[in-house]
Amino acid sequence: MAAEQEAFDERLRDPLPGAELERRWAAARAAMRAAGLDALVVQGVNNYSGGGYFRWFTDSPAPAANPRTVLFPLEGLMTVVEQGPMGAERTFDGKSAPHRGIGKRCYTPSYPSVVYTGSYDADLVAREIRAAGYRTVGFVAGMTTYHSFGERLKEQLKDCRLVEATALIDKLKCVKSPVELELVRRTAAMQDEVMQRVLEHLRPGMHDYEVAAYAQYQGQLLGSDQGIFLCSSAPQGKPVGSKPPIEQGRQLRKGDWFKLLVENSGPGGYYTELSRVMVLGKASEEQKDAHAFALEAQQDTVRRYRPGKPCREVFAEYAEFMTSRGMPVDRRVYSHGQGYDLVERPLIRHDEDMVIEEGMYFACHPGYVNERVYSGICDNFLVGPGGAIERLHKMPQQIFELG
């Protein structure tokens, strides 16, 4: 059924087609059945890192901090536990957004800053598990779950078998469907436009935070609702990387360089990320050389995104490339999968056991730094049919001279 034929609350922005949600639920249940699981517990507590598991099941984002938990059964409708009036409950038929697939919402006023409420959500989830008679329950994305919730749930369900089930969902979540990839492309196009508008707006006298705020505003006008914007400026000859808002107080001057990293989600909640360097004047030869190396390092990695290739091998070959050029091996996660989460599996790293597959897309952002210059570049790349690589961002891969 097409999205326009479904029943949606008019307040919803870019809801998924029901067929996409049904696809996910069917795939999750097939994996659960093979693993002998009666239900999954998924908690989301963060909008851009880890909350994507909750959204994958419900098409709703996690909050900024307050927990939202979904109990996903092998059969039947989901139950959601979230912040609200103590003891309140609402029931649904699971047919209309934003309650598709959901049969019950249970509410409790719990807050991470109020320690004695730490058991409230777990008590409600445990009650629902016992009432349904589930015996084997899988935890999904334990790192996104509050400690007090997990400990209380284990205490309450000593007669149940609680098992780790994140890998089951990772295998499904990281390979994107055609519906998802269309939203991903829209996100990349949105970020291209945000960066272009920043290029036209940037000028001496602005503070770094003003540029970041402008970028965020433009993103929201273009369909974004979450994300972070890291940036920094410096005189030429001084290396400074991406900085968080609390370190964005510097004022730009003529001749400075400026680096902006746009990490916001687009329509439907999917993340891509885009970074470019700008100069309020002319770029130095050092900057040009650093940029050329960062671009070469990115291209060296991207050409290794081949279906069936282990991610740890991609990293090992990247490390060999860096060493051959006399450069240190990047200790950050310089390339990684994305989706509902800004960083999701698979990672291009030594400890990742997944392999590259068609339908995965990656952020790739190698950097170059010495005592005088910092340069980096970030774009997203899709592994398409037959292993064809598509750069999702169309922004030119250059230093932008604005003087």
URSULGI-V983896 format. One record per helix or strand. SS is the DSSP state (h for helix, s for strand). FROM is the first residue (numbers start at 0). TO is the last residue. If there is no record, write none. Layout:
((SS,FROM,TO) (SS,FROM,TO))
This chain:
((h,2,4) (h,17,34) (s,38,43) (h,51,57) (s,67,72) (s,77,81) (s,88,90) (s,101,106) (h,114,116) (h,119,131) (s,135,139) (h,141,143) (h,146,155) (s,160,163) (h,165,172) (h,177,200) (s,206,206) (h,207,220) (s,226,233) (s,242,242) (h,244,246) (s,250,250) (s,256,264) (h,266,268) (s,270,270) (s,273,278) (h,284,301) (s,309,309) (h,310,323) (s,334,336) (s,343,346) (s,354,354) (s,360,363) (s,366,368) (s,373,375) (s,377,382) (h,384,386) (s,388,390) (s,399,400))
